[in-house]
């Protein structure tokens, strides 16, 4: 009998990949029910689906894969207890998120009339995503401070600083899992007291999980100008987000920092291969053959007489217009129910965004330093 596979409709190429294993049905991740999963063997989900006893008890599911790097929506202990194999996609969208952070900072620098080079960024969480943010920030000429208590304990590396040492940074960006217990709990890590300790000219960026930041405390801090600005891609209570908080942030987007097409396809491939291993079959699907060409395979840019960061902005915002994502979210309906549905729709119909490495830059009059910056954030130069 063919395997029965359920997959979130927001996972690109899920049907193509998993149909090599059996019969695939695509569903809305938020609509998944125990009844749907009762006769299912494999479930490919995203972070909008809560995975645990309530959903899976009594089903024949033997593999769950989430096409996301985080898995705080999954009761891993329950899966282990039931003997259900599990896989996530660590690192799959890490570069996408790092490109989002670079784009956001370049936009804020333009709006504020300053340059990123020479400013300081504090990176909280230096795993798959945070380490890429570190690399791109260093390529942009920023001074980087790193905080990661688990890595600090594991490695003893002096580059990992206490969180307090990052509070004087010009930018503070968070790339941590959402945890509620233990010495490194991150739930409401950024609360009213934390925000009061940041310097008034600082910018806070959160693209990890919404509840890492106390949304009401941030709204209050921005309203009172306790910090200069915030960039939020993730929100407490998603998909129903705080419209008043959106009005206060400099850039607000609908949980799409990691939504590059490259990252999403990489996640699909990772959980597909894990499913093959769990079931005991050889993987046969290869996405390389069906990846569409990038929208901007080649960009010609005149650099002579221009500031480095103007050229960087032109390249970055041509490939990824982060302000378009911000404008789209600000067109949300007023009622909470409609706002939540709109948030989900923006994610479901998100345009195909390709990563910088798909674009080759033909530069006229560029210094070697500028070329190194562009290559350092991912472009082919």
C-alpha positions as CSV (number, residue, x, y, z in Angstrom):
1,X,0.0,0.0,0.0
2,X,1.3,3.5,-0.9
3,X,2.3,5.8,1.9
4,X,-0.1,8.6,2.7
5,X,1.6,11.9,3.1
6,X,0.2,15.2,4.4
7,X,2.1,18.4,3.6
8,X,1.7,22.1,4.4
9,X,0.7,24.0,1.2
10,X,3.4,26.6,2.0
11,X,6.2,24.1,1.5
12,X,7.5,24.6,-2.0
13,X,7.9,21.5,-4.2
14,X,6.5,19.4,-1.3
15,X,4.2,17.6,-3.7
16,X,7.0,16.9,-6.2
17,X,9.4,15.7,-3.5
18,X,7.1,13.5,-1.4
19,X,5.1,12.1,-4.3
20,X,8.2,9.9,-4.9
21,X,7.3,8.2,-1.6
22,X,3.5,7.9,-1.9
23,X,0.2,9.8,-2.2
24,X,0.4,13.5,-1.2
25,X,-2.3,15.8,0.0
26,X,-1.6,19.5,0.5
27,X,-3.4,21.3,3.3
28,X,-3.3,24.6,5.2
29,X,-1.0,24.1,8.1
30,X,-3.3,25.9,10.6
31,X,-6.2,23.6,9.5
32,X,-4.5,20.3,10.4
33,X,-6.7,18.0,12.6
34,X,-6.4,14.7,14.3
35,X,-8.9,13.3,11.8
36,X,-6.8,14.3,8.8
37,X,-3.7,12.7,10.3
38,X,-5.4,9.4,11.5
39,X,-4.5,7.4,8.4
40,X,-1.4,9.4,7.5
41,X,2.2,8.0,7.5
42,X,4.2,11.1,6.9
43,X,3.5,14.7,7.9
44,X,5.5,17.7,6.5
45,X,4.7,20.9,8.4
46,X,5.8,24.4,9.2
47,X,5.8,26.4,12.4
48,X,2.1,27.3,12.3
49,X,1.1,23.7,13.2
50,X,1.4,22.6,16.8
51,X,2.7,19.0,16.8
52,X,2.0,16.8,19.8
53,X,-0.4,14.4,21.5
54,X,-3.5,16.4,20.7
55,X,-2.9,16.2,17.0
56,X,-1.2,12.8,16.6
57,X,-2.7,10.5,19.2
58,X,-4.3,7.4,17.5
59,X,-2.7,8.2,14.1
60,X,-0.3,5.9,12.2
61,X,2.2,8.8,11.6
62,X,5.7,7.5,11.7
63,X,7.6,10.6,10.5
64,X,7.2,14.3,11.1
65,X,9.3,16.9,9.4
66,X,9.1,20.6,9.9
67,X,10.5,22.7,7.1
68,X,11.7,25.3,9.6
69,X,14.9,25.8,11.6
70,X,13.1,26.2,14.9
71,X,10.9,23.5,16.4
72,X,9.4,25.1,19.5
73,X,6.0,24.1,17.9
74,X,6.9,20.4,18.2
75,X,6.6,18.2,21.3
76,X,9.7,16.3,20.6
77,X,9.4,14.3,23.8
78,X,6.0,13.0,22.8
79,X,7.3,12.0,19.3
80,X,10.2,10.2,20.9
81,X,7.8,8.4,23.3
82,X,5.7,7.3,20.4
83,X,8.7,6.2,18.3
84,X,7.9,8.8,15.6
85,X,10.9,9.9,13.6
86,X,11.4,13.7,13.5
87,X,13.5,16.1,11.5
88,X,13.7,19.9,11.2
89,X,15.7,22.0,8.7
90,X,18.5,23.7,10.7
91,X,20.4,26.2,8.6
92,X,18.2,26.0,5.6
93,X,17.0,29.6,5.7
94,X,19.9,31.0,7.8
95,X,21.4,32.9,4.8
96,X,18.0,34.3,3.9
97,X,17.5,35.8,7.5
98,X,21.0,37.2,7.4
99,X,20.3,38.9,4.1
100,X,17.1,40.3,5.6
101,X,19.1,41.9,8.5
102,X,21.6,43.4,6.0
103,X,18.7,44.9,3.9
104,X,17.0,46.3,7.0
105,X,20.1,48.0,8.3
106,X,20.9,49.5,4.9
107,X,17.4,50.9,4.7
108,X,17.6,52.4,8.2
109,X,21.0,53.9,7.5
110,X,19.6,55.7,4.4
111,X,16.6,56.9,6.4
112,X,18.8,58.1,9.2
113,X,21.5,59.7,7.1
114,X,24.3,57.6,8.5
115,X,26.7,54.9,7.4
116,X,26.8,51.3,8.8
117,X,30.6,51.2,8.5
118,X,32.0,51.9,12.0
119,X,28.8,51.3,13.9
120,X,28.4,48.4,16.4
121,X,26.0,45.5,16.2
122,X,25.3,43.1,19.0
123,X,24.3,39.6,17.8
124,X,22.4,37.6,20.4
125,X,22.5,33.9,19.4
126,X,25.4,32.9,17.1
127,X,24.1,29.6,15.6
128,X,23.3,29.0,12.0
129,X,21.6,32.3,11.5
130,X,23.6,34.5,13.9
131,X,27.0,33.4,12.6
132,X,25.9,34.5,9.1
133,X,24.7,37.8,10.4
134,X,28.2,38.2,12.1
135,X,29.9,37.5,8.7
136,X,27.8,40.0,6.8
137,X,28.0,42.7,9.4
138,X,31.8,42.4,9.4
139,X,31.8,42.6,5.6
140,X,29.9,45.8,5.9
141,X,32.6,47.2,8.2
142,X,30.6,47.0,11.4
143,X,32.1,46.2,14.8
144,X,30.4,43.0,16.0
145,X,29.8,41.9,19.6
146,X,28.6,38.3,20.1
147,X,26.5,36.8,22.9
148,X,25.6,33.1,23.1
149,X,25.7,31.6,26.6
150,X,25.4,27.9,25.5
151,X,28.3,28.3,23.0
152,X,30.3,30.3,25.6
153,X,30.0,27.4,28.1
154,X,30.8,24.7,25.4
155,X,33.8,26.5,23.9
156,X,35.1,28.9,26.5
157,X,35.7,31.2,23.5
158,X,36.3,34.8,24.8
159,X,34.5,36.3,21.8
160,X,31.2,35.4,23.4
161,X,30.4,38.2,25.8
162,X,27.8,38.6,28.6
163,X,24.5,40.1,27.3
164,X,25.2,43.3,29.3
165,X,28.3,43.9,27.2
166,X,26.0,44.3,24.1
167,X,23.7,47.0,25.5
168,X,25.8,49.9,24.1
169,X,25.5,48.6,20.5
170,X,23.9,50.7,17.8
171,X,22.0,47.6,16.6
172,X,20.9,44.7,18.7
173,X,19.7,41.6,16.7
174,X,18.2,38.4,18.1
175,X,18.7,34.9,16.6
176,X,17.6,32.6,19.4
177,X,15.1,29.8,19.9
178,X,12.1,30.4,22.0
179,X,12.5,28.7,25.4
180,X,10.7,29.3,28.7
181,X,12.9,27.4,31.2
182,X,16.5,26.9,32.1
183,X,19.4,29.3,32.5
184,X,19.1,30.6,28.9
185,X,15.3,31.0,28.8
186,X,14.5,33.5,26.0
187,X,10.8,34.1,26.5
188,X,10.5,37.9,27.0
189,X,14.2,38.2,27.1
190,X,13.6,41.7,25.9
191,X,11.2,43.2,28.5
192,X,10.7,46.7,29.9
193,X,13.8,46.5,32.1
194,X,16.0,45.3,29.2
195,X,14.7,48.1,27.0
196,X,15.5,50.7,29.6
197,X,19.1,49.5,29.6
198,X,19.6,49.9,25.9
199,X,20.9,53.3,24.7
200,X,18.3,55.7,23.3
201,X,19.9,55.8,19.9
202,X,19.8,51.9,19.5
203,X,17.9,49.9,17.0
204,X,16.4,46.5,18.0
205,X,15.8,43.8,15.4
206,X,13.9,40.5,16.0
207,X,13.6,37.8,13.4
208,X,13.7,34.8,15.7
209,X,10.4,34.2,17.6
210,X,7.9,36.9,18.5
211,X,7.7,36.2,22.2
212,X,11.5,36.7,22.6
213,X,10.4,40.4,22.8
214,X,7.6,41.6,25.1
215,X,5.5,43.3,22.5
216,X,3.7,45.7,24.8
217,X,7.0,46.8,26.5
218,X,8.5,47.4,23.1
219,X,5.5,49.4,21.9
220,X,5.8,51.6,25.1
221,X,9.5,52.0,24.7
222,X,9.2,53.1,21.1
223,X,6.2,55.4,21.9
224,X,8.3,57.1,24.6
225,X,11.4,57.2,22.4
226,X,13.4,55.1,24.9
227,X,15.1,53.5,21.9
228,X,15.4,54.9,18.4
229,X,13.8,52.2,16.2
230,X,12.8,48.5,15.9
231,X,12.6,46.0,13.0
232,X,10.2,43.2,13.6
233,X,9.7,40.2,11.4
234,X,8.1,38.1,14.2
235,X,5.2,39.0,16.5
236,X,3.6,37.7,19.7
237,X,0.3,36.1,19.0
238,X,0.9,35.4,15.3
239,X,-0.9,35.5,13.0
240,X,-2.9,38.2,14.8
241,X,-0.2,40.8,15.5
242,X,-0.3,44.1,17.4
243,X,-1.4,46.8,14.9
244,X,-0.3,49.6,17.4
245,X,3.2,48.0,17.6
246,X,3.4,47.9,13.8
247,X,2.6,51.6,13.7
248,X,5.6,52.2,16.0
249,X,8.3,50.0,14.3
250,X,10.5,51.3,11.5
251,X,10.2,48.1,9.5
252,X,7.6,45.4,10.1
253,X,7.2,42.3,8.0
254,X,5.0,39.1,8.2
255,X,7.5,36.5,9.4
256,X,9.2,36.2,6.1
257,X,12.9,36.9,6.9
258,X,13.7,33.3,6.2
259,X,11.4,33.1,3.2
260,X,13.9,33.2,0.3
261,X,13.0,30.7,-2.3
262,X,16.4,29.1,-2.0
263,X,16.0,28.7,1.7
264,X,12.5,27.2,1.5
265,X,13.5,24.7,-1.2
266,X,16.6,23.7,0.9
267,X,14.3,23.0,3.8
268,X,12.0,20.9,1.7
269,X,15.0,18.8,0.5
270,X,16.3,18.4,4.1
271,X,13.0,17.0,5.5
272,X,12.4,14.9,2.3
273,X,15.8,13.2,2.7
274,X,15.2,12.7,6.4
275,X,11.8,11.1,5.6
276,X,13.5,8.8,3.1
277,X,16.0,7.7,5.7
278,X,13.3,7.1,8.3
279,X,11.3,5.0,5.9
280,X,14.3,3.2,4.5
281,X,14.3,4.2,0.8
282,X,16.8,6.0,-1.3
283,X,16.0,9.7,-2.1
284,X,15.3,10.3,-5.8
285,X,14.1,13.9,-5.9
286,X,16.6,16.6,-6.8
287,X,15.4,20.2,-6.8
288,X,18.3,21.5,-8.8
289,X,16.7,20.4,-12.1
290,X,13.5,22.4,-11.4
291,X,14.8,25.6,-9.7
292,X,13.6,28.6,-11.8
293,X,16.1,31.2,-13.0
294,X,16.6,34.1,-10.7
295,X,14.8,37.4,-11.4
296,X,18.2,39.3,-11.4
297,X,20.9,37.0,-12.7
298,X,23.1,40.0,-13.6
299,X,23.2,43.6,-12.4
300,X,25.3,46.4,-14.0
301,X,26.1,49.1,-11.5
302,X,28.1,52.4,-12.0
303,X,30.1,52.9,-8.9
304,X,32.5,55.8,-9.7
305,X,31.9,58.9,-7.5
306,X,29.4,57.1,-5.3
307,X,29.5,56.2,-1.6
308,X,30.0,52.4,-1.0
309,X,26.7,52.1,0.9
310,X,24.7,53.7,-1.9
311,X,26.0,51.0,-4.2
312,X,25.4,48.3,-1.6
313,X,21.8,49.5,-1.2
314,X,21.2,49.5,-4.9
315,X,22.4,45.9,-5.2
316,X,20.6,44.6,-2.1
317,X,17.3,46.4,-2.6
318,X,17.2,45.5,-6.3
319,X,17.4,41.8,-5.4
320,X,15.3,42.1,-2.2
321,X,13.0,45.1,-1.6
322,X,12.4,44.7,2.1
323,X,10.3,47.9,2.1
324,X,7.8,46.3,-0.2
325,X,7.3,43.6,2.5
326,X,6.8,46.4,5.1
327,X,4.3,48.2,2.9
328,X,2.3,45.1,2.4
329,X,2.0,44.4,6.1
330,X,0.9,48.0,6.8
331,X,-2.1,47.5,4.5
332,X,-3.6,45.0,7.0
333,X,-7.3,45.1,7.8
334,X,-8.4,46.6,11.1
335,X,-10.3,43.7,12.7
336,X,-8.1,41.2,14.5
337,X,-9.6,38.1,12.7
338,X,-9.1,39.7,9.3
339,X,-5.7,40.9,10.3
340,X,-4.6,37.3,11.1
341,X,-6.0,35.9,7.9
342,X,-4.2,38.7,5.9
343,X,-0.9,38.0,7.7
344,X,-1.2,34.3,6.7
345,X,-2.1,35.2,3.2
346,X,1.0,37.4,2.8
347,X,3.1,34.4,3.7
348,X,1.2,32.0,1.5
349,X,1.4,34.2,-1.7
350,X,4.9,35.5,-0.9
351,X,6.8,36.5,-4.1
352,X,9.7,34.4,-5.2
353,X,12.8,36.0,-3.5
354,X,16.2,34.8,-4.5
355,X,19.3,35.0,-2.4
356,X,22.2,37.3,-3.3
357,X,24.5,34.5,-4.6
358,X,22.2,34.1,-7.6
359,X,23.2,37.5,-8.9
360,X,26.4,38.4,-10.6
361,X,27.4,42.1,-10.3
362,X,29.2,43.9,-13.2
363,X,30.7,46.9,-11.5
364,X,32.2,50.0,-13.2
365,X,34.6,52.1,-11.2
366,X,34.4,50.0,-8.0
367,X,37.2,50.0,-5.5
368,X,38.6,46.7,-4.3
369,X,37.2,47.5,-0.9
370,X,33.6,47.9,-2.3
371,X,34.0,44.6,-4.2
372,X,35.0,42.9,-1.0
373,X,31.9,44.2,0.8
374,X,29.6,43.1,-1.9
375,X,31.2,39.6,-2.1
376,X,31.2,39.5,1.7
377,X,27.4,39.8,1.9
378,X,27.0,37.2,-0.8
379,X,27.0,38.6,-4.3
380,X,29.1,37.2,-7.1
381,X,31.4,40.0,-8.2
